[in-house]
Amino acid sequence: MAVKSQVASSPFALEMQGISKSFGPIKALEDVTLCLRQGTVHALVGENGAGKSTLMKILAGVYQPDAGAIVRKGKTCAWKRPSDALAAGVAMIYQELSLAPDLTIAENVWLGIEPRGALPGSYCKKRMLADTRALAERYGFYTDPDQKVKSLSASACQIVEVLKASARNAEILVMDEPTSSCGEHEVAALLEMVKKLSRAGTTIIYISHRLEEVAEIAEYITVLRDGRTVRSGPIKGLDIPDIVRQMVGRDLSEYFPKIKVELGSTALSVSELSSPSVENISFDLRWGEIVGVAGLVGAGRTALARVLCGLDPSIHGSVKLDGNIVKIGTPADALSCGIMYVTEDRKRTGLCLELPAGWNMTLPCLAVLGMKHILRPARENEIAEETAQKLSLKWSGPGAPVRALSGGNQQKLLLGRALIADSRLWVLDEPTRGIDIAAKVDIYELIGRMASEGKAILIISSDLRELFGITDRILVMRRNRLVADLVTSETTQEAVMQLAALDKVCP
């Protein structure tokens, strides 16, 4: 870390003053200021592409600003690499976690700074386990430090990342979408840990599209829009609609634009369906109907979707489409039946990140487009462009690199596949995870429009507000079984959570 100059004392733990950053002709940040008070939770919000990630990568030493300064403990700093920021007490936990799954909790926490053992080049495992246990208990996290990380839940992995930062004496911690992969109970555990960290004196920058979490835990907030600061200060007096208006520059008073649809005949009938991961599932889904699937993480929601779409095998039961029994043993079988699956993890199992955006949209649909054996690139690009317009997709064209698109636009690529294939039944697994509110509304409107055109929609979501906002019915899963089939307008979020978390499985 290089010290540039001395500045006057400041009430802030850290200041980012007048930060600007461009990538070629694209101006990602312009004159952004962020001031952090010691021991507080400071929310950083904005739409995808607003500049949040770029600003935080500058803070973490990944990027260097074109203009502006970072002031830490009275000194203006120039951090050339992440190790410089970490040495100054600044750590960042990215949305895609950087843990080694085959190592233990303790090995991950102390990776690279292991306590030395008696022999040269060795480390003291006993001390490492004891130090990890003591560090975890400081924040109310009780677990076996010798447990492999790959066996942990999403929230537990986030906590391991926090312990890893604490072991390196991080005083300022950036948390990027820490609850995006968590269910309701895991969210509560993580938010409680954030509060404990703040009370212990750690300064938290909390980035989240879940604005109800921001409203619950943040004391200060900075709103970015199009690379500029539109508000920065105390959050007191702001409600969620106020924050949304500042984020998007317009009123999104109707988060959940539900269209009233006259339901058709039974589209999908699932009877006593079982697999190695789900047990005895039975339900119906009608044309024009939007049915949600709720449950805690690990309840079997994704496992059900994978069986229905041919990704995992069934071992018992039947599936009917329009009253006819169908055998879906592969994803190709599902596609041929008019079923399109949108995965919960767009980067790992949804998109080919090294291929152009247009190809990602058309790839599963080539046979439908008459290009199973011979590609017609011009026609393929034309179809991709037409679909992008329907989705309000923001890109530079079919040749745009997928990695350059925001999370919301990447998600729209996956939904574009269902439009191109003209799929009759959409199975959507966490379709709005990790995307901003404006992109969510676009997707809700698309789902409603497809239902009004007679499509059948099955949507898995950990966001109960979302399920109550757009669905007709909610299926509740618990321990890989379906425990309730509820009319959305006749139940409550509390009732759904109680059913999902009951110790005893309902008949």
N, C-alpha and C positions, 0 to 999 in steps of 0.2 A: 504494500500500500504506500503510495507516494503522497506526501503532504505538500500541498501547493502553497497555502497561505494561512495565516491566523485570522480569525474573525472574532467579533465581539461575542460575549456570552449570550446564550439563547435559552429560552424556557423549553425548547424542544429537544427530544432525544436524538432526532435526525430531521434534516430538511433537504428536500430536493427542490432546488430553486431554478425556475425558468428553463426546464429541461426540454430540448428539442432533438428530434431524431428523424432522419429520412433514409429510405432505402431506394436509391436511384431517384426516380421522379416522384415516388410516393412519400408523402409527409406523414409519418406515423404519429409523431408528437410535436406539438408546437407550444412552447412557453408554459409548460405544466409545472405547477408548484404543489408539493405535498409536504405537510409539516406534521410530525408525529410527536405526541406527548408520551412521556415515559409511563409505562404500566397501564396503557389504555388499549382498547380494541378500536381500530380505525378501519372502517369498511372502504373498499375501493370497488366501485360498481360502474357499469357501462355496458352497452351492447357489445356483442362480438365484433372485433375490429375497431373498438373505440380507442385502443392504445394501452389497455391495462397490462397485458403481457410484456409489451415492449418496455414500459416504464419499470416494471418489476425486474426484468432482465438487466436493465441498466443498474438498478439498485443492487442486484446480486452479482454484478461484475461480469455478466455474460456479454453485454453490449457496452459500448462507450457512447456517451451523448455527443451530438454535434455541437451543442451549446448548453449552457447551464452548469450548475454545480451541485455536488452532494456535500452537505455539512454534517459532520459527526463529531460530537464532543468538542465543539468549538474549533474544529479544523476542517478546511476544505480538502476533500479527498478525491483522488483519481484512481479508481480501481480498474486494473487491467485484466483481472481474471477473478473467478468466483472465490478462490482461496484468499484474495485480498479482502473481499467483503466479509468472508467468514472470520478472518483474523480480527476484523473490526467489530465482530459480534452480530453480523447480519446473516441470517440463514433463510433459505427459501425451500418450501415443500411444494413440489410441483404436483399438478393434477395427475399426471402419470408418474406413480411413485418409483423411486430409484432403489428399492430394497432388493437384496439378493435372496430369492425365495428358498434356496436350498441351505442357507445358513440359518443359525439360530437367532433369536431376538438379540441376545447379548453380542453375538458376533457382528450383527448388523449395526448395533448401537456404537460399538467401539472400532468398527472397521477402519483401519489405517492409523488408529491411535491406541492400539491394544496395550494394556499394562504389561510391562516387560517381565519375563520369567527369569529363572536363575541362569539358564543357559543362553549364550549369544543367539539372537535371532528367534528366540521362543517368547511366548507370552504366558501370563499367569491366568489360566482359565478360572480358577477358584475366585480370584479377586475380581475378574471381569463379571462373573455371575453375581457376586455379592454387590458390586457397584451398580449393576443393572437393576437388581432387585430394589436397592435403596433409592435409586433415581426414579424408578417407576412408582414406588410407594409414596414418594414425595407428592405425586400428582393423583394419588388414589387409584393407581392402576396395578392390580394384583394379578400376576401371571407367572408362569414358569419361564425364566429367562433362557432356559435351555431348549425351549420349544422352537420347532422350525417355523419360519415366517410363512411358508406356503400353506400352513394349516390355519392361519389366522383369518378373521373376518376383515372386511374393508376398513371398518372403523379402528380395529386393533392395529392394522398396518399403518394407519394415519398416526396413531399414538406412538408406534415404534419410531416413525419419522420425527415426531416431536422429541422423543427421548434422545434420538441421534443428534438432533440440533442442540438439545440441552447439554449433552455430554461434551459438546464443543463450545460451551459457554455462550450460546447465542442469546443476545439481549433483545434483538429485534427479529421477529419471526414472521415470514410471509406465508400464508396458507392459501393456496390456490384451489378453489372449489373442493374443500376437504370432505364435503358430505355428498358429492355427486353420485357416489356408488353405494350410498348407505340407505338402509330402511329407517323407519321412524324411531325405533329404539336406539339404533346406532347413532342417529343424528343427535338425540338427547345426550348420549354419553360423550360425544365429541364436543358439543357446545358447553357441557359442564367442565370439560378439561380446558377449553379455551378460557373460561371464566377463572379457573384456578391459576392458569398461567398468568393472566392479567393481574390477579390479586397478588401473585408472587413477584410482580415487578416487570415481567416480560411485556414488551410492546408488540402487539399483534396487528399485522395488516391482513384483513380478512376479505378475500375475494369470493363472491358467490352470486349466482343468478337467483338463488332462493332468497328473495327479499324479506320474507317473514323471519328468516334467521338473522339477517342483517338488522332488522328492526328490534329483534330480541336482545342481541348481545353488543352491538356497536355503540360507542359513545360519540364517535366522530365519523364523518363520512366525506369522501371525495367522489364526485361524479364526473366521469369523462364522457365526452361525446365528440366523435370525429377528431380525436387526438388533442382536444383542448379541455381544460378544466371549466366546467359550467357551475360547479358549486364545491366548496370545501369548508367544513366547519362542524359544529355540533349537530348531531342528528336529532336532538330534542326538538319537538314541534313538527317534525316531518312524518307523514304517514306514507304507506306504500304507493298510493296513487301519485303523491307528490314526487317521490323518487323516480317513478316510471316516467312521468312527464319530463323530468329533467334529463333522463337517460336518452329518451327517443325523440324529444322535441315536439311531442304531440300527445294528445290525450288517448290513452288506451283504457277507457272506462269499462269496456266489456272484455275482460280477460278470456272468458269462455263463451265464444259466440255459438251457442247451441241452436241448431235448426230443428224445428219440429218436423218429423218425418213419419209418414204412414208406413208402418212395417209390413213386409211381405210375408211369404211363406217361410218355412224352416229352411235355412241355407245349410247349416252344419248341425249334425246330431252326433254327439260323442257318447258312447255307451260303455261303461265299465272299462275304460281304457287304463291299462297299466303298462309300466315299463320298469327298468331297474331304478328309476328315479321318481316315478309318480305311481299312485295306487288308486285304482277303482274310480276314475274320473268320469262323471256323466253330466252333460249339460247340452242345451240347444242354443243356437244363434240364428236369428232371422235376417232375411235380406233387409237392408236399411237400418239395421240395429247396431249400436255401438255398445259393446260389453267390455267392462273393465275387469282386470284380475288383480286383486290386492293380496297382501300377505307380507310377512317379514322376510328379510333376506335369507335364502336357503329354504324357503317354504315349498319350492317346487314350481314356481311360476314359469321361469325360463325353461325348466325341464319339460313342462307341458307343451310350451310353444315348439320346442325342438322335436318332440315326438309328432306333433300335428304336422310339422313341415318336413318330416323325413330325415332330420339330422340325427336323431337317435331312434333306435328300434323299439317298437311296442312288443309286448309279450302276451297281451290279452286284450280283449275288447274289440270294439268296432268303431269306425268313423263313416258317416254317411254325408254325402253332398247331394242336395236336392232329392233326398230319399233313397239314393243309390249308394250301396257300400263301395268304398274306394280303398285301395291298398296303396299307402304312401310309404314306400321304403327308402326313398332318396329325395333330396331337394328337387331333382328333375321331375319326379312324380308329382310333387306338390305344385310345381310350376305348370305342368300339363293339366292339372285340375283347376288351375286359376287361383292358386294360393300363393301369396307373396309374403315372405318373412323378412322383417327388418330387425336386425340384431341389436342388442343393447350396447355393444362395443363396436362403434363404427370404425375405429382405427385398427383394431386387432383382427376382427372377424367380419367386417363389413366392406371396407374399401381396399383397393389395391393402391397404396399410397404412391407408388412409383409410376403409375399409369396416368394419362391425362384424365381430367374430370369427365369429359364426354364419354370416354371409353368406360369409365366406372359406372355411368348411368345406363349404358346400353348392353354391357357385357352379358348379363344373365338373360337378355331378351333377344339375342341374335336370331335364334330359331323362329321366334314370333315375328320378327321383322323380315323373315325370308333370307337371312344371311348366315344360315347354319354352315354352309360350305364355302360361299364366296362373299367376301366383304365388299360393301359399297360405301367407302369413306364419306363421300359427299352427302349421300342420303343419311348416313348415320349421324353426321354432324348437324344436318338439317333437323332431324328428329330431336336431337339433344337440345338444340336451340329452342325449338318449339316448346319442349317440356320445361326448359329453364324459365321461359316466360310465364307459363302456367304456375310455376312455383315461386315466382318473384325471386329467383336465384340471382345472387350478385356474384358475377365472375367475369373474366375477360374473354370467355368463349370456351368451346369444347376442348381446346388445347391447354387450358389453364391447369397448372400443377395442383393436384389435390391438396398437398401440404400447405399451399398458400391460402386456401379457403378457410373462412371462420368455421367454428363448430356447427353453427346453425346452417350454413350453406353446405357443409359436408353431409349433414343429416338430410337435407333436401335432395341431395344426389341419390341417397338410398330410397327415398320416397318416390323419386322420379322413375325408378325401375318399375314400381307397381303401376304407375301411370302408363308407361310405355308398353308394358305387358298387358295392360287392360285387365289386371287381376280382379277377380270378383270378390275374393276374401283376403283381407289384409290382417296379418298377425304382426302387431307392432310391440316390440319389447323396449320399454323406456325410450319412446321416440323423442322426448324433449330433454333428455339428460344433458346437463352441461351447456345449454344454449340460453341466449338472452330472451327477455320477455317478448320483444317484438317478433323474433323468430318463432317463439312458442305460439303466439297468436296466429301467425301465418300457418303453422302446422295444424292448429285447432280448426282453423277455417277450412283447410284442405280436407281434414278428416270429416268435418260436417258436410262439406260439399259432396264427398264421395258417398257418404251415407244417404244423402238426398237423391243421389243417382242410382241408389239400390244396392250399393256395395255393402258387404257385411264386414264389420271391424271388431277385432279382438285386440284390446290394448292392455298391456302390462305396465303398471306404473307404481313407483314407491311414493308418489306425490298424491295424497288423498284428495287434496283440493282439486287437483287436475281430474281425477276420476269422478268426483262429485260434480265437476263443472261441465263435463262433456258426454258422460255415459248414460245409457238407459237402465242398465243393470250392472251389478258388481258381484263377481264371483270371489269368494274369500278362500284362500288356501292356507293350510296349516299342516306342517310336517308331511308334505307331499300328498296331502289329500284335500279334496274340495269339501269345505265344512259349511258353506252357506252360499245361497244364490238369492241375492237381494235386489229389489227394485230400488234404484238410486233415490228417487223422490220420497221413498217411504222409510228411509233409514238415516243414520247419522255417522259422522266420522268416528265418533266415540264407540258406537256399536261395532263398526267394522274392525277397529283396533282391538276391541275386547275379544271378538271372535278370532282374530289372527293370533292373539297372544294367550288364549286360554290354555291352561295346563292340561285340560282334558279335551280330547278331540270330539267334536260334535258328531252325532250320527248322521 
